[in-house]
């Protein structure tokens, strides 16, 4: 039992993926907030309101960048899936072609041996 959803797991697999995605995003938010606090903490001259504004903007910028990264990765995954599906279909056609050629060759050889 690996804990990972199996392919074809259906609705429960989709739910598992959504929960995992949600938890990963919440971890990203918590990380951005922690980094924002550390960044603003080094600026001793800021007032409380200014510190909160810097933290808010830092978090917003971090999450915007993270979202762009995730969207770029998702687009690449879709692209790779298409490439792999195309390659698989090509290999399957080749395999069937070779199998048919071998069967035809063996049939011709058997017919030739029967004639002789």
N, C-alpha and C positions, 0 to 999 in steps of 0.2 A: 504494500500500500504506500504509494509515493506521496499522496496528498494532493497531487495535481489532477485536474479534471481530465478524464479520458476523452478522446475524440469521439464525437457522437453521443456525448453524455446528455445532450438535450438541454432542457430548461435549467436543470440544476447546474450544469456546466456553465451556462450563460450567467446564471446568478453568481456562481463562484467567481467568474471572471470580473463581474461588475463589483463585487465586494472587494476583490483583490485590488482592482483599479482604484476604488474609493479609498482604501487604506493606504495605498502607495501615494495617492495625491495628498491625503491628510498628513502623511509623513513629510512630503515635500513642503507643505504649508508650514508645518511646525519647524522644519529646518530653516526655511526662509525667515520666519519670525525670530528664531534664535540668532541667526546671523545678523538680522537687522538690529536686535538689541545689543549685540556685541559691537557692531559698527557705530551705532549712536552712543553707546557707552563710552567710547574713546573720545567723544567730542564733549568735553566737560563744560564748555562755555555755552551750550544750548540750554534754553529754558525747557521746562517740562512740555509745554505745547509744541515747541520746535522739535524736541526729541521725538515726540509722538508722531509728528508729521513726517520727519525723516524716516522713522521706522515704517510708517504706513506706505510711503513712496518706495522704500527699499523692498518691502514685501511685494508690493504690486508689480514692480519691475522684475523681481526674481520670478514671480509666478507667470508673468507674461512671457519671459524668456523660456521658462520650463514648458509652458504650453506650446510655444513655437517649436521647441525641440521635439516634443511628443508628437505633434502633428507631422513634422518632417519624418520622424521614424515610422509613424503609421503609414504615411504615403509610400515610403521605401518598402515596407513590408508588403503592401498591396502590389507594388511593382514586382518585387521578387516572387511573390506567389504566382503572378501571371507568367513570369519567365519560367518558373519551375514547372507549372502546369503545361506550358507549351513544349518544353523539353521532354517531359514525361510522355506526352501524346506522340511526339516524334519517335522516341525510343520504342514505344509500344507498337507503332506502325512498322518500324524496322524489324522488331522481334517477330511480329506476325508474318511479315514478308519473308523473312529467313525461314521460319517454320514451314510456310507454304512451299517455298522453293525446295527445301529438303524433302518434304513429302512428295512433291512432284518428281523430284529426281529419283527417289527411292521407288516410286510407282513405275517410272519409266524403266529403271534398272530391272525391276521384277518382271515387267512385261517383256523386256528384251531377253531375259534369262528363260522365260517360259517359251518364247519363240524358238530359241536355240535348242 
